[in-house]
Amino acid sequence: MKTFTLVVSLFAIMAFTATAKKKINVWLIGDSTMSVKEKKAYPETGWGMPFVNFWDSTVTILNKAKNGRSTQSFMDEGIWKEVTDDLQEDDYVFIQFGHNDEVPTKKTYTTPDQFRGNLVKYIAETKAKKGIPVLLTPVARRKFDSTGTIQETHAAYSAIVREVAKEQNVILIDLDKLSMKYYQQLGSETSKLLFNHLSPGEHPNYPEGKQDDTHFSELGARKIAEIVLAEIKSQHLELAERIVTVPVKK
């Protein structure tokens, strides 16, 4: 009887081990809309900052996004190599660029062909380490026309991200479209609450005030993070099983 009990116990332990979730990293690579901010920038907040708070103990979020970076400068500065050096099998890499790639007057500008090629390189090098690449279109800026209709601000480069995701058969989170839809639901005035809009004297970091329709407030960063989490769940990614707080889009 003792032998039988021991065998059953061993099988139970083996079954538990087999089904236990493996610890993984989720790497965030991108620009200032995603990055961790210095105290002097507060209340400006990257959506990757609240994103860390929604996961169980098997997930570590590693936010490598940096202000002002494009697909090219992120590689040129060696930040991408820091990721690939430590990237493990089954880790996820969330890739969100475009804001600094698409502006011809910026030194970080990449042509559409360069942008496409860089995305393919990120995907290939992630897969080479047996990681899981996830492409995100660049999160929308807040831009409404005179009728109160949200305007597209990343049309060309978001289209490239969608095309590459389809061609390379990788996961796509269309954050551009999803965020535009959310801004439209809120409307021109209420959507200002999502961004770093401050009146003169409202905050010591911005004594003259700030009217920024690209970078998020704490509220905006959390809402964008919730949009990403909701999309992870709606696409039934394995990661969804590791979310501990189910976001509700309002």
Residue pairs with C-beta under 8 A, 6 or more apart in sequence:
21 56
21 58
21 241
21 242
22 58
22 90
23 57
23 58
23 59
23 60
24 58
24 59
24 60
24 88
24 90
24 91
24 92
25 59
25 60
25 61
25 62
25 86
25 87
25 88
25 91
25 92
26 55
26 59
26 60
26 61
26 62
26 91
26 92
26 93
26 94
26 239
27 62
27 64
27 83
27 87
27 91
27 92
27 93
27 94
27 131
28 34
28 48
28 51
28 61
28 62
28 63
28 64
28 65
28 94
28 96
29 64
29 65
29 74
29 79
29 80
29 83
29 93
29 94
29 95
29 96
29 97
29 122
30 48
30 65
30 69
30 94
30 95
30 96
30 97
30 136
31 65
31 66
31 67
31 68
31 69
31 70
31 96
31 97
31 98
31 99
31 100
31 138
32 46
32 65
32 66
32 67
32 68
32 99
32 214
32 215
33 46
33 47
33 96
33 99
33 138
33 139
33 214
33 215
33 216
33 224
34 46
34 47
34 48
34 63
34 65
34 96
34 139
35 46
35 48
35 63
35 65
35 66
35 67
36 46
36 48
36 49
36 63
36 65
37 44
37 45
37 46
37 49
40 205
41 205
42 203
42 205
43 196
43 198
43 203
43 205
43 217
43 218
44 196
44 212
44 215
44 216
44 217
45 215
45 216
45 217
45 218
45 220
45 221
46 63
46 65
46 215
46 216
46 221
47 139
47 216
47 220
47 221
47 222
47 224
47 225
47 228
48 61
48 63
48 65
48 225
49 63
49 221
50 218
50 221
50 222
50 225
51 61
51 63
51 225
51 228
51 229
52 61
52 63
53 245
54 225
54 229
54 243
54 244
54 245
54 247
55 61
55 242
55 243
55 244
56 242
56 243
56 244
58 242
59 239
59 242
62 83
64 79
64 82
64 83
65 96
66 74
66 77
66 79
68 100
68 108
69 77
69 79
69 97
69 100
69 108
70 97
70 100
70 101
70 106
70 108
70 109
70 110
71 97
71 101
71 110
71 114
71 115
71 118
71 119
71 122
72 101
72 108
72 110
72 114
72 118
73 100
73 107
73 108
74 80
74 97
75 81
75 118
75 121
80 122
80 125
83 93
84 125
84 126
84 129
87 93
87 126
87 129
87 131
88 129
88 131
89 129
89 130
89 131
90 130
90 131
90 132
91 129
91 131
91 132
92 131
92 132
92 133
92 134
92 239
93 122
93 126
93 131
93 132
93 133
93 134
94 134
94 136
94 173
94 228
95 119
95 122
95 123
95 133
95 134
95 135
95 136
96 135
96 136
96 137
96 138
96 139
96 175
97 115
97 118
97 119
97 138
98 115
98 137
98 138
98 154
98 157
98 158
98 161
99 138
99 154
99 214
100 106
100 108
100 109
101 108
101 109
101 110
101 114
101 115
101 157
102 109
102 115
102 138
102 154
102 156
102 157
103 109
110 118
112 156
112 157
112 160
115 157
115 160
116 160
116 163
116 164
119 135
119 160
119 161
119 164
120 164
120 168
122 133
123 133
123 135
123 164
123 168
123 170
126 132
126 133
127 133
132 171
133 168
133 170
133 171
134 170
134 171
134 172
134 173
135 161
135 164
135 165
135 170
135 171
135 172
135 173
136 161
136 172
136 173
136 174
136 175
136 228
137 154
137 157
137 158
137 161
137 162
137 172
137 173
137 174
137 175
137 176
137 177
138 154
138 157
138 158
138 161
138 175
138 176
139 175
139 176
139 179
139 224
140 150
140 152
140 153
140 154
140 175
140 176
140 179
140 180
140 183
141 153
141 154
141 213
141 214
142 150
142 183
142 191
142 192
142 194
142 195
142 213
142 214
143 150
143 151
143 153
143 213
144 150
144 151
144 183
144 188
144 191
145 151
148 187
148 188
149 184
150 180
150 183
150 184
152 158
152 176
152 180
154 176
158 174
158 176
158 177
161 172
162 172
162 174
164 170
165 171
165 172
166 172
171 235
171 237
173 228
173 231
173 232
173 235
175 224
175 227
175 228
175 231
178 227
178 231
179 224
179 227
182 223
182 227
182 249
183 191
183 194
186 193
186 194
193 217
193 219
193 220
194 216
194 217
194 219
194 220
194 223
194 224
195 212
195 213
195 214
195 215
195 216
195 217
195 220
196 210
196 212
196 215
196 216
196 217
197 210
197 211
197 212
197 213
197 217
198 206
198 209
198 210
199 209
200 207
200 208
200 209
201 207
201 209
202 209
216 224
225 247
226 247
226 248
226 249
227 247
227 249
229 243
229 247
230 247
230 249
232 239
232 240
232 243
233 240
233 243
233 246
